[in-house]
Amino acid sequence: MVGLVETMLKLHKDLPKAKTPHEQESLQRQISATDTQIDQFVYDSCGPTANEVGINGGDQHDKPSNASGTAGSPGSSKRQGHQR
């Protein structure tokens, strides 16, 4: 997990330095892939319920999933009371 986070930080640091649209797109794809790997690690570690995967799963980080209009995330308050 630490390695994935370090990779993500480096990619975000390198993004503004990208000189061409191709470099920017390549970095964005790497960021997206790393984000997916981090999500999968969290899902595997925390074991969300099938309902939570349906609510938070996929690439829906920008979609509100609760009354406050903020995007849900693994380990959010919806997990309160759920023990594995």
N, C-alpha and C positions, 0 to 999 in steps of 0.2 A: 504494500500500500504506500509506504513512504516513497518508494521508487516512482510510482505513478504520480504522486503529488509533486515530486521534484521535477519529473518530466513535464507536467502541466505548467508549473511555474516557469520553467525554461522556455517552453513554447510561447507562453504569453509574453515573456520578456523579449523574445526574438521577433514576435509579430510586427511591432512597429518599425523594426529594422529591415523588414522585407522590402526589397527594391523593385520587384516586379509583381504584377498581378498574379503571375504563376506561382511565385514564392509565397505570396499571401494566401492563395487558395490551398497550396500544399500544407502550410502551417495550420490553416483552419481545419483541414481534413484530419491532421494529426491531433489537433485539440479535440475534435469531435470523437475520434477513435479512443483517445485517452479518457475522455469523459465517460464514454460507454464502458470502458474497462473499470473505471472507478465505481460507477453505478453497479456493475455486476458484482464487484468485490463486496460492496455494501450489502446488496441483496443476499449474497451467499453467506455473509457473516451474520447478518441480523435476522435472516429468515422471515421476510414479510409474508403475511397471509396472502392467499390467492386474490382476495378482494383488494388488498393494498397494491399488489402488482397491477391489477386492472386499473386502479385509480392513478397510480404513480408511474406505471410501466411505460415502456416505449420512450420516445424522445419528446416528452410533453412538458419539459421544464418551463416553457413559456405560457402554459395554459393554467388558469386559476382552477384549483380543485377544492376550495373551501370558501366559506362565506366571506372571509376577509379579502378575497381576491388575490391571495398570494399563491404561488405555485407550491404544490405539495412536494415533499422530498422524502427519500428513505429516512426513517428514524424521526419523522415529524411527530407532532403531538397526537396524531391518529393512533400511534402505537401504544399510548398509555394504557396500562392494564394488560397488555398482551405479553405473555411470558412464554419463552421457549425452553 
